Amino acid sequence: MSQIDSIPKRLEGKIAVITGGSSGIGLATAQRFVKDGAYVFMCGRRESELELALNQIEKNVTGVQCDVSNLADLDMLYGIVKERGPIDVLFANAGVWEFVHLEDITEAHFDKIFSVNVKGLLFTVQKALPLFRDGGSIVLNASIGGSRV
């Protein structure tokens, strides 16, 4: 047994919601939270990727296909979460990025990006608040795609 495996599970008995959980940072976070004892609700837009992610985790996880830019999808997600109990951790991680030169940005492109990255983030948090346990944590993960070093 490694030293890390002997550390008490910090999230034992906690409920976490992770948006954008079917790949990348969201999936890695879901895997770590489950390893640390949490029960995870993982939200993802694409059913096939969500199923692959769920198969990697295998236990203490529920996948919900939803698009954070769709308020009805968020209501569905939180309806499912509410049946399990109060939220201890929300990791708002869903986001999209598409490189387009400034002169090529269209209104449709703008609406797509802002619908997920801004509207989706705001309503993901707002709709979760009534389900939070006192002392819960909200983690907002944003892209550095718009930054250039």
C-alpha positions as CSV (number, residue, x, y, z in Angstrom):
1,M,0.0,0.0,0.0
2,S,1.4,3.4,-1.0
3,Q,1.5,6.4,1.3
4,I,-1.2,8.1,-0.8
5,D,-3.5,5.0,-0.4
6,S,-3.2,5.2,3.3
7,I,-4.4,8.8,3.6
8,P,-8.0,9.0,4.8
9,K,-10.5,9.6,2.0
10,R,-11.2,13.4,2.2
11,L,-14.4,13.2,0.3
12,E,-15.9,10.1,2.0
13,G,-19.7,10.4,2.0
14,K,-19.7,13.6,0.0
15,I,-21.7,14.3,-3.2
16,A,-20.0,16.1,-6.1
17,V,-21.4,17.4,-9.3
18,I,-19.0,17.8,-12.2
19,T,-20.0,19.4,-15.5
20,G,-17.9,18.7,-18.6
21,G,-17.1,15.4,-16.9
22,S,-16.8,13.1,-19.8
23,S,-13.2,14.0,-20.8
24,G,-10.1,15.9,-19.9
25,I,-9.9,17.7,-16.6
26,G,-13.5,16.9,-15.7
27,L,-13.0,13.2,-16.1
28,A,-9.7,13.3,-14.2
29,T,-11.4,15.2,-11.4
30,A,-14.3,12.7,-11.3
31,Q,-11.9,9.8,-11.1
32,R,-10.0,11.5,-8.3
33,F,-13.2,12.4,-6.4
34,V,-14.4,8.8,-6.5
35,K,-11.0,7.6,-5.4
36,D,-11.3,10.0,-2.4
37,G,-14.7,8.6,-1.5
38,A,-17.2,11.0,-3.1
39,Y,-20.3,10.0,-5.0
40,V,-20.1,11.9,-8.4
41,F,-22.8,13.1,-10.7
42,M,-21.0,13.6,-14.0
43,C,-22.6,15.8,-16.7
44,G,-21.6,15.6,-20.4
45,R,-23.1,16.6,-23.7
46,R,-22.1,13.7,-25.8
47,E,-23.7,10.4,-24.9
48,S,-20.9,8.2,-26.3
49,E,-18.1,10.0,-24.5
50,L,-20.1,10.0,-21.3
51,E,-20.6,6.2,-21.5
52,L,-16.9,5.7,-22.1
53,A,-16.1,7.9,-19.1
54,L,-18.6,6.1,-16.8
55,N,-17.0,2.8,-17.8
56,Q,-13.6,4.1,-16.7
57,I,-14.9,5.0,-13.3
58,E,-17.3,2.1,-12.8
59,K,-18.6,2.8,-9.2
60,N,-20.0,5.7,-7.2
61,V,-20.9,7.7,-10.3
62,T,-24.0,8.6,-12.2
63,G,-23.8,10.1,-15.7
64,V,-26.3,12.6,-16.9
65,Q,-26.3,13.6,-20.5
66,C,-26.9,17.3,-20.5
67,D,-25.9,20.6,-22.1
68,V,-25.2,23.3,-19.5
69,S,-26.4,26.0,-22.0
70,N,-29.9,24.3,-21.9
71,L,-31.7,25.3,-18.7
72,A,-34.1,22.4,-19.0
73,D,-31.1,20.0,-19.0
74,L,-29.7,21.7,-15.9
75,D,-33.1,21.3,-14.2
76,M,-33.1,17.6,-15.1
77,L,-29.5,17.2,-13.8
78,Y,-30.3,18.8,-10.4
79,G,-33.6,16.9,-10.2
80,I,-31.6,13.7,-10.3
81,V,-29.0,15.0,-7.9
82,K,-31.7,16.1,-5.4
83,E,-32.9,12.5,-5.1
84,R,-29.5,11.5,-3.7
85,G,-28.9,14.3,-1.2
86,P,-27.3,17.7,-0.8
87,I,-24.3,18.8,-2.9
88,D,-21.0,19.1,-1.2
89,V,-18.9,20.1,-4.2
90,L,-19.7,21.6,-7.5
91,F,-17.0,21.6,-10.2
92,A,-18.3,23.8,-13.0
93,N,-16.0,22.7,-15.7
94,A,-18.0,22.5,-18.9
95,G,-16.8,24.8,-21.7
96,V,-16.2,25.0,-25.4
97,W,-13.5,26.6,-27.4
98,E,-13.2,27.2,-31.1
99,F,-10.3,29.2,-32.6
100,V,-11.7,31.8,-35.0
101,H,-9.9,34.9,-36.3
102,L,-11.4,38.1,-35.0
103,E,-12.6,39.1,-38.5
104,D,-14.3,35.7,-39.0
105,I,-16.4,35.7,-35.8
106,T,-20.1,35.5,-36.5
107,E,-23.0,36.1,-34.3
108,A,-23.8,32.3,-34.3
109,H,-20.2,31.6,-33.2
110,F,-20.4,34.2,-30.4
111,D,-23.7,32.9,-29.2
112,K,-22.5,29.3,-29.1
113,I,-19.4,30.1,-27.1
114,F,-21.1,32.5,-24.7
115,S,-24.1,30.2,-24.2
116,V,-21.9,27.5,-22.8
117,N,-19.0,29.4,-21.2
118,V,-20.9,32.3,-19.6
119,K,-24.7,31.5,-19.5
120,G,-24.0,27.8,-18.8
121,L,-21.6,28.6,-16.0
122,L,-23.9,31.1,-14.4
123,F,-27.0,28.9,-14.4
124,T,-25.0,25.8,-13.4
125,V,-24.1,27.6,-10.2
126,Q,-27.4,29.4,-9.7
127,K,-29.5,26.2,-10.0
128,A,-27.2,24.3,-7.7
129,L,-27.3,26.7,-4.8
130,P,-30.6,25.5,-3.3
131,L,-29.2,22.0,-3.1
132,F,-25.9,22.9,-1.3
133,R,-25.0,21.6,2.1
134,D,-23.7,24.4,4.4
135,G,-20.0,24.7,3.9
136,G,-20.0,23.2,0.4
137,S,-17.5,24.2,-2.2
138,I,-17.9,25.6,-5.7
139,V,-14.9,25.3,-8.1
140,L,-15.1,27.3,-11.4
141,N,-12.7,26.1,-14.1
142,A,-12.2,28.4,-17.0
143,S,-10.3,28.2,-20.2
144,I,-7.0,30.0,-20.9
145,G,-7.9,29.7,-24.6
146,G,-8.3,33.4,-24.9
147,S,-4.9,34.1,-23.4
148,R,-1.7,34.4,-25.3
149,V,1.8,34.5,-23.7
